[in-house]
């Protein structure tokens, strides 16, 4: 009897219910605030995470965030806006910013800080107060399916310098930064959205590489840090980082001295909840020392109720301390109230959302310096091809990026009347995908192949090999993170934002 009673949550007293609610950050379906979410915000829900499908326009987004703050003036309104391939503000058109890998290659931390300040100004204008950026993972594995061009590079020093610059720029605009994905998701060839990656590194190895950028971000004053759903067996053989006390409390809190808000990566990802469900994942994350639980993209009232019951039950069972929940809620509320107070103060960089027509030609020209061209690419350009067929390699987008328009295709769609876009759009185009891997008859004449992470996809490699074997003059563009040997990347752009698409069109020359 005693065991049965202990397993049931005592129906929550209001104070405990409020503390649990303050730790939750759900997503939702729609472009207006649902009634159930408004009610929960009024009852103390910690905040809301916004995604691309929640956004139609800047005016609509401002109205949505105004409704959120009307329900809870101390809400956290979070978004993934990395200023490159991962964009939510520009999900319909593609990002007007270069992205981290290009910024790292340009080696100008002043430029990085300014880009972050501009991103922050956009977010502030539409009412977002927490940005899940910068990504300070070191992309040490070129086969990484989820980080890639979201990283500033392969050098701990470069990633640390640019990550700290991004933190400074974003927070100067009045938006809280979030260094992610602790303690480093770069050395893996698995995607934690779909499985549980393993990084078999010792604490000493992590200190020498993965932790360097996080230490720099903490020293730069990042207000939040996001954990990753990766297993580090040399630190904790049982639990992934998000649920690991040695990782969260030991490394992040203890060794790096971080005293801000620890945010989980989305708990609906397979690496977190695939084997246990979101309610149990929430309990484990709180117990490990996380404060704000990012729940996912399409959460419901019923899901949040199940999470609250699970947390209350864990407290009743002694698996989770009520004081730990109170501590987590207190950190979230302090961050929210501080951001609210700062919202009324003069903060540098306040502005508006970038209009899709406002790409700066000078900025597009400047980022070309970050592109890597092989001798074959230079010969192709010197040949002066004015007529060519475009072969578009359409790979399945990773969940973090989603289906935002990319590269020159985004630029041509957003600027259909621009001369380069008209010329590019009018060219014959063949689209190849996993289930339609190669044309039976290669196009005649010169060919430009454009894809992302070409070397990682068997159908892309096979298509490129077949096109080259046809004897055509083939130029291969990789707008992802290329393999070291460049076999499938005559031009590597290190990103597929719309800005980089404009830069690529400029590089291909008049009439591109």
Beta strands, then each sheet from edge to edge (+ up, - down):
strand 1: 24-26
strand 2: 47-50
strand 3: 76-79
strand 4: 130-131
strand 5: 178-182
strand 6: 197-198
strand 7: 224-227
strand 8: 230-231
strand 9: 261-263
strand 10: 293-294
strand 11: 372-373
strand 12: 388-394
strand 13: 429-433
strand 14: 446-451
strand 15: 474-478
strand 16: 491-492
sheet 1: 4+ 3+ 2+ 1+ 10+
sheet 2: 5+ 7+ 9+
sheet 3: 6+ 8+
sheet 4: 11+ 16- 15- 14- 12- 13-
end
